[in-house]
Amino acid sequence: MSDYLISPRSSEWMPPNFSRPNGDRPSSQSNSRRKPSRHQTDTLADNRLQTERRWRHISPGNLLTPRANPARKAGDNGMLTTVLEKLLTDARQNGWSTTTDASLADLALEAERYKRGLSFTHVRNRPTSPPIEVLTPTSSDNAPARSLSAMHGEGPQPLHTDGAHHQVPPHIVLLSSRQISSVATWLWRFDTAQLPSTSMHHDLLHGVFTVRSGRSCFLSPAWTHREQLRYDPGCMEPADDRAQRVATFLNSRIEHGTAFSWTTPGQVLAIDNRRVTHARGDAVNEPHRTIERLALLVNDWSGVNKPPLRRGLPIS
């Protein structure tokens, strides 16, 4: 029933592109503007369909043509949900994924309209931030307090996860650049099988960080029993020796990271924010670099395909 609208002049249902000739009205028009009940919807729609066909002599194939969807891919029968699903699945399995088949704005719109079992919530970095944020290199003097830009300015940033100051960080982060950029985005995937020692695993689970979020703060480890990594040196401060060792270990991982290059305008990079840290390279020589960011919380992240299990240190 999503392809039909209620006429503003009556309670009748009609197709979205239908316009009745002037003076032509149904024989039994109700003065009530109340939407029919769910039990009456199917019967009412069937009756109106037959009436509309007689009025306009429109064939069933033309009458039931869905409304134009701005999120459709030109020249492709598939919806952009396919692109969104593939991005999420690949990011969950490989840590990150990329596409040029859809813009970030189209993916944001498709996330709002997604009706295949999952639902998405936009996670704003700050209460006043728009759903899609525009990130540009900012000097330390002009950057918000406790942000990475306040600490490092336009220089290279350390590895971090987005939304670490939220009680529930986003599952997926989508980044996009409309222009080619020579400043790489560094990526490092956290893997318990690659930890240097059992003691580091213990520190990740039990080291306490003070996480500052606006005027409030809370305590959290870097790695939780929900198998999610939370780390941002801008808003997280080690509160004990174990957390200090974790911070030193995570800060050194950029040497083992992978450089992602923005070589295609409109390219979208999807990052599994629960297992992959990322960092911006040195942007001193490219102060006008612009990256768009969309952070999403998935209502059932376990419903997205998981990476294959690997033998390593136990998460318990």
LINFEN-V640700 format. One record per helix or strand of 3 or more residues. SS is the DSSP state (H for helix, E for strand). FROM is the first residue (numbers start at 1). LEN is the number of residues. If there is no record, write none. Layout:
# LINFEN-V640700
ss:SS from:FROM len:LEN
ss:SS from:FROM len:LEN
This chain:
# LINFEN-V640700
ss:E from:4 len:3
ss:E from:13 len:3
ss:H from:38 len:19
ss:H from:60 len:4
ss:H from:80 len:15
ss:E from:96 len:4
ss:H from:104 len:10
ss:E from:120 len:3
ss:E from:132 len:5
ss:H from:148 len:5
ss:E from:172 len:6
ss:E from:181 len:9
ss:H from:192 len:3
ss:H from:198 len:9
ss:E from:209 len:5
ss:E from:216 len:5
ss:E from:236 len:3
ss:H from:241 len:16
ss:E from:258 len:5
ss:E from:267 len:6
ss:E from:276 len:5
ss:E from:290 len:9
ss:H from:301 len:3
